[in-house]
Amino acid sequence: MAVEQSLTPRGEQTRIHDIGYRHYDGPRLGRAYARRSLYSQSLRGSYGLGRSVKSKVLPMLLFVVMCVPALIMVAVAVATKAKALPVDYTRYAVIMQAVIGLYVASQGPQSVSRDLRFKTVPLYFSRPIETVDYVRAKYAALASALFVLTAAPLIVLYVGALLAKLDFADQTKGFGQGLVSVALLSLLFAGIGLVISSVTPRRGFGIAAVIAALTISYGAVSTVQAIAFEQSSSSAVPWLGLFSPITLIDGVQTAFLGATSAFPGGEGPSSGQGVVYLVVVLGLIAGSYGLLMRRYRKVGL
């Protein structure tokens, strides 16, 4: 109800207007529901779902680009009755790392930069949602979107291998190892992408910075590894792999998941070096989460 006083030729009068405001009497769904809703919205947004057609083009195109080589490999394996797939499950993501890097560079800033640019983050925290809820929802959403992107071609390869009547036990083991590898990759790349994207509200700057961190670092490390190998310094090759996200994943899966290394000479880290790789990967994931928490404690003020 609202009360309005107005002056008329007849004198002062009071008018009462019913403007229809009512208190909310429904259920209070709380933080858990808000966190799930933010996660669902962010995950859908990573593929342009619920957004404009223009927003769907790039993520869907990258998804298709990730799956097409797997479909071709499956078709060749079935047609030629091959005894093995052309590429191991753990090797596929390393080969397609440029596509994965482009996806993170495009969708990491999309997930958080707009909230920073339009200053909507404090609005999230004005409701029953806290910094930890926002960070967990955004991190989980981008990691899930990356897992979908990287696991889908592995499913195509696995189904194709079964259609080609390859050994069920070997293919199932390789498929499981591939899923573990891409799950770890998804967590690592999502953390790095979100930390970089959360620094600037400008999406273009975020895209460029993520590409530099993921793609250029891989090129630089691969080049230095090749030089070290040619200079007969092969012992340095595994240690150089610690300085690029994709080579970190390569090292972990070589040491613990039976993968063939993409390092020059095919010699990946030893079991002891693999422990160092795993510690660095887990440290980067935990560090990314901690940096995001620190960043959004300040943004939400």
C-alpha positions as CSV (number, residue, x, y, z in Angstrom):
1,M,0.0,0.0,0.0
2,A,1.2,3.5,-0.7
3,V,-0.1,6.9,0.6
4,E,0.0,10.0,-1.6
5,Q,-0.9,13.5,-0.6
6,S,-1.8,16.0,-3.4
7,L,-3.1,19.5,-3.6
8,T,-6.2,20.2,-5.6
9,P,-8.3,23.4,-6.0
10,R,-10.6,22.0,-3.3
11,G,-7.8,21.8,-0.8
12,E,-5.5,19.1,0.6
13,Q,-6.6,15.5,-0.1
14,T,-5.1,12.1,0.7
15,R,-5.3,9.2,-1.8
16,I,-4.5,5.6,-1.1
17,H,-3.2,3.5,-3.9
18,D,-2.9,-0.3,-3.9
19,I,0.3,-1.0,-5.9
20,G,0.2,-4.7,-5.4
21,Y,3.3,-5.3,-3.3
22,R,3.2,-8.5,-1.3
23,H,5.7,-10.3,0.9
24,Y,7.1,-13.6,-0.4
25,D,5.5,-16.5,1.5
26,G,7.0,-19.4,-0.5
27,P,9.8,-21.7,0.5
28,R,13.3,-20.4,1.2
29,L,15.6,-22.7,-0.9
30,G,18.8,-21.4,0.5
31,R,22.5,-21.5,-0.5
32,A,22.6,-25.0,-1.9
33,Y,19.8,-24.3,-4.4
34,A,21.5,-21.0,-5.4
35,R,24.8,-22.7,-5.8
36,R,23.3,-25.4,-8.0
37,S,21.4,-22.9,-10.1
38,L,24.6,-20.8,-10.7
39,Y,26.5,-24.0,-11.6
40,S,23.8,-25.1,-14.0
41,Q,23.5,-21.6,-15.6
42,S,27.3,-21.4,-16.0
43,L,27.6,-24.9,-17.5
44,R,24.9,-24.2,-20.0
45,G,26.4,-20.8,-20.8
46,S,29.7,-22.6,-21.6
47,Y,28.0,-24.1,-24.7
48,G,25.8,-21.1,-25.4
49,L,22.6,-22.8,-24.2
50,G,20.0,-20.3,-23.2
51,R,21.9,-17.5,-24.9
52,S,21.9,-16.0,-28.5
53,V,22.7,-18.1,-31.6
54,K,26.0,-16.2,-31.9
55,S,27.1,-17.4,-28.5
56,K,26.6,-21.0,-29.5
57,V,28.7,-20.9,-32.7
58,L,32.2,-21.1,-31.2
59,P,31.8,-23.6,-28.4
60,M,29.7,-25.9,-30.6
61,L,32.2,-25.6,-33.4
62,L,35.1,-26.5,-31.1
63,F,33.1,-29.4,-29.8
64,V,32.7,-30.7,-33.3
65,V,36.4,-30.2,-34.1
66,M,37.3,-32.2,-31.1
67,C,35.1,-35.1,-32.1
68,V,35.6,-35.3,-35.9
69,P,39.1,-36.7,-35.8
70,A,37.9,-39.5,-33.5
71,L,35.0,-40.3,-35.9
72,I,37.5,-40.5,-38.8
73,M,39.8,-42.8,-36.8
74,V,36.9,-45.0,-35.8
75,A,35.7,-45.2,-39.4
76,V,39.2,-46.2,-40.6
77,A,39.6,-48.8,-37.8
78,V,36.2,-50.4,-38.6
79,A,36.8,-50.3,-42.4
80,T,40.3,-51.8,-42.3
81,K,39.6,-54.2,-39.5
82,A,42.6,-52.7,-37.6
83,K,43.9,-54.5,-34.5
84,A,44.4,-51.2,-32.6
85,L,43.2,-47.7,-32.7
86,P,45.5,-45.2,-34.4
87,V,45.8,-43.1,-31.2
88,D,45.8,-44.1,-27.5
89,Y,43.0,-42.7,-25.3
90,T,45.5,-40.8,-23.2
91,R,47.2,-39.3,-26.2
92,Y,44.1,-37.8,-27.8
93,A,43.9,-34.7,-25.6
94,V,47.6,-33.9,-26.0
95,I,47.2,-33.9,-29.8
96,M,44.1,-31.7,-29.6
97,Q,45.5,-29.4,-26.9
98,A,45.3,-26.3,-29.2
99,V,41.5,-26.8,-29.5
100,I,41.2,-27.2,-25.8
101,G,43.2,-24.1,-25.2
102,L,41.0,-22.1,-27.5
103,Y,37.9,-23.4,-25.7
104,V,39.2,-22.3,-22.3
105,A,40.3,-18.9,-23.7
106,S,36.8,-18.3,-25.1
107,Q,34.7,-19.6,-22.3
108,G,36.8,-18.7,-19.2
109,P,36.3,-15.0,-19.7
110,Q,32.7,-15.6,-20.7
111,S,32.0,-17.2,-17.4
112,V,33.4,-14.5,-15.1
113,S,34.4,-11.3,-17.1
114,R,30.9,-10.1,-17.7
115,D,30.1,-10.3,-14.0
116,L,33.1,-8.1,-13.3
117,R,32.5,-5.7,-16.2
118,F,28.8,-5.0,-15.3
119,K,29.6,-5.2,-11.5
120,T,27.0,-7.9,-10.8
121,V,29.2,-9.9,-8.4
122,P,28.0,-7.9,-5.3
123,L,24.4,-8.6,-6.3
124,Y,25.1,-12.3,-6.1
125,F,26.5,-11.9,-2.6
126,S,23.5,-9.8,-1.5
127,R,21.5,-13.0,-1.6
128,P,22.1,-16.2,0.5
129,I,25.2,-17.1,-1.5
130,E,28.8,-16.5,-0.3
131,T,32.2,-16.2,-2.0
132,V,32.9,-19.9,-1.7
133,D,29.6,-20.8,-3.4
134,Y,30.3,-18.5,-6.3
135,V,33.8,-19.7,-6.8
136,R,32.9,-23.4,-6.5
137,A,30.0,-23.1,-8.9
138,K,32.1,-21.3,-11.5
139,Y,35.0,-23.6,-11.2
140,A,32.9,-26.7,-11.3
141,A,30.9,-25.5,-14.3
142,L,34.0,-24.7,-16.4
143,A,35.7,-28.0,-15.4
144,S,32.6,-29.9,-16.2
145,A,32.3,-28.2,-19.6
146,L,35.9,-29.1,-20.3
147,F,35.4,-32.7,-19.3
148,V,32.4,-32.9,-21.7
149,L,34.6,-31.5,-24.4
150,T,37.5,-33.9,-23.8
151,A,35.6,-37.0,-22.8
152,A,33.2,-37.0,-25.8
153,P,35.8,-38.0,-28.4
154,L,37.1,-40.7,-26.0
155,I,33.6,-42.1,-25.9
156,V,33.5,-42.1,-29.7
157,L,36.9,-43.9,-29.8
158,Y,35.7,-46.5,-27.2
159,V,32.4,-47.2,-29.0
160,G,34.3,-47.5,-32.3
161,A,36.8,-49.9,-30.8
162,L,34.1,-52.1,-29.6
163,L,32.4,-52.0,-33.0
164,A,35.7,-53.0,-34.6
165,K,35.8,-55.9,-32.2
166,L,39.0,-55.0,-30.5
167,D,39.8,-56.5,-27.2
168,F,37.2,-55.5,-24.6
169,A,39.5,-55.6,-21.6
170,D,42.3,-53.6,-23.2
171,Q,39.9,-51.0,-24.6
172,T,38.1,-50.6,-21.3
173,K,41.3,-50.1,-19.4
174,G,42.6,-47.6,-21.9
175,F,39.3,-45.7,-21.9
176,G,39.3,-45.5,-18.1
177,Q,42.9,-44.2,-18.1
178,G,41.9,-41.6,-20.7
179,L,39.0,-40.4,-18.6
180,V,41.2,-40.0,-15.5
181,S,43.7,-38.0,-17.6
182,V,41.1,-35.6,-19.1
183,A,39.4,-35.2,-15.7
184,L,42.7,-34.0,-14.3
185,L,43.3,-31.8,-17.4
186,S,39.8,-30.3,-17.0
187,L,40.5,-29.2,-13.4
188,L,43.9,-27.8,-14.2
189,F,42.9,-25.9,-17.3
190,A,39.7,-24.6,-15.7
191,G,41.5,-23.2,-12.7
192,I,44.2,-21.5,-14.8
193,G,41.6,-20.1,-17.2
194,L,39.4,-18.7,-14.5
195,V,42.2,-17.1,-12.5
196,I,43.5,-15.3,-15.5
197,S,40.0,-14.3,-16.6
198,S,39.1,-13.0,-13.2
199,V,41.9,-10.4,-13.3
200,T,40.3,-8.2,-16.0
201,P,36.7,-7.3,-16.8
202,R,37.7,-7.0,-20.5
203,R,36.9,-10.2,-22.3
204,G,39.4,-9.6,-25.1
205,F,42.3,-9.2,-22.7
206,G,41.3,-12.3,-20.9
207,I,41.2,-14.3,-24.1
208,A,44.6,-13.2,-25.1
209,A,46.1,-13.9,-21.7
210,V,44.6,-17.4,-21.5
211,I,45.9,-18.3,-25.0
212,A,49.4,-17.0,-24.0
213,A,49.4,-19.1,-20.8
214,L,48.2,-22.3,-22.3
215,T,49.2,-22.4,-26.0
216,I,52.4,-20.3,-26.1
217,S,53.8,-21.9,-23.0
218,Y,53.4,-25.3,-24.6
219,G,55.2,-24.2,-27.8
220,A,58.0,-22.7,-25.8
221,V,58.5,-25.7,-23.6
222,S,58.3,-28.1,-26.6
223,T,61.0,-26.1,-28.4
224,V,63.3,-26.0,-25.5
225,Q,62.8,-29.7,-24.9
226,A,63.7,-30.4,-28.5
227,I,66.8,-28.3,-28.3
228,A,67.9,-30.1,-25.1
229,F,67.3,-33.5,-26.7
230,E,69.3,-32.6,-29.7
231,Q,72.1,-31.3,-27.5
232,S,72.3,-34.7,-25.7
233,S,70.8,-33.2,-22.6
234,S,67.9,-35.7,-22.5
235,S,68.0,-35.8,-18.6
236,A,66.7,-32.2,-18.6
237,V,63.7,-32.9,-20.9
238,P,61.4,-34.3,-18.2
239,W,62.1,-31.4,-15.8
240,L,61.4,-28.8,-18.6
241,G,57.9,-30.3,-18.8
242,L,57.0,-28.8,-15.5
243,F,56.6,-25.4,-17.1
244,S,53.6,-26.0,-19.3
245,P,50.1,-27.2,-18.3
246,I,49.7,-29.7,-21.1
247,T,53.2,-31.2,-20.6
248,L,52.4,-31.5,-16.9
249,I,49.4,-33.7,-17.8
250,D,51.5,-35.6,-20.3
251,G,54.1,-36.3,-17.5
252,V,51.5,-37.5,-15.0
253,Q,49.7,-39.8,-17.4
254,T,53.1,-41.2,-18.6
255,A,54.2,-41.9,-15.1
256,F,51.0,-43.3,-13.7
257,L,48.5,-44.1,-16.5
258,G,50.7,-46.1,-18.9
259,A,50.6,-43.4,-21.6
260,T,53.3,-43.0,-24.2
261,S,55.0,-39.6,-23.7
262,A,54.9,-36.9,-26.3
263,F,58.3,-35.6,-25.1
264,P,61.2,-35.7,-27.6
265,G,62.6,-39.2,-27.8
266,G,59.4,-40.6,-26.2
267,E,61.1,-40.6,-22.8
268,G,58.7,-39.3,-20.2
269,P,59.3,-38.7,-16.5
270,S,60.3,-41.6,-14.2
271,S,58.1,-42.7,-11.4
272,G,59.9,-40.4,-9.0
273,Q,59.7,-37.5,-11.4
274,G,56.0,-38.4,-11.9
275,V,55.4,-37.8,-8.2
276,V,56.8,-34.3,-8.7
277,Y,54.5,-33.7,-11.7
278,L,51.5,-34.9,-9.7
279,V,52.3,-32.6,-6.8
280,V,52.8,-29.6,-9.1
281,V,49.4,-30.3,-10.9
282,L,47.5,-30.7,-7.6
283,G,49.3,-27.6,-6.2
284,L,48.3,-25.6,-9.3
285,I,44.6,-26.7,-8.9
286,A,44.6,-25.9,-5.2
287,G,46.4,-22.6,-5.8
288,S,44.0,-21.6,-8.5
289,Y,41.1,-22.2,-6.2
290,G,42.8,-20.2,-3.4
291,L,43.5,-17.3,-5.8
292,L,39.9,-17.2,-6.9
293,M,38.7,-17.1,-3.3
294,R,41.1,-14.2,-2.6
295,R,40.0,-12.4,-5.7
296,Y,36.3,-12.6,-5.1
297,R,36.5,-11.7,-1.4
298,K,37.8,-8.3,-2.7
299,V,35.3,-8.0,-5.6
300,G,32.3,-8.8,-3.5
301,L,32.9,-5.9,-1.1
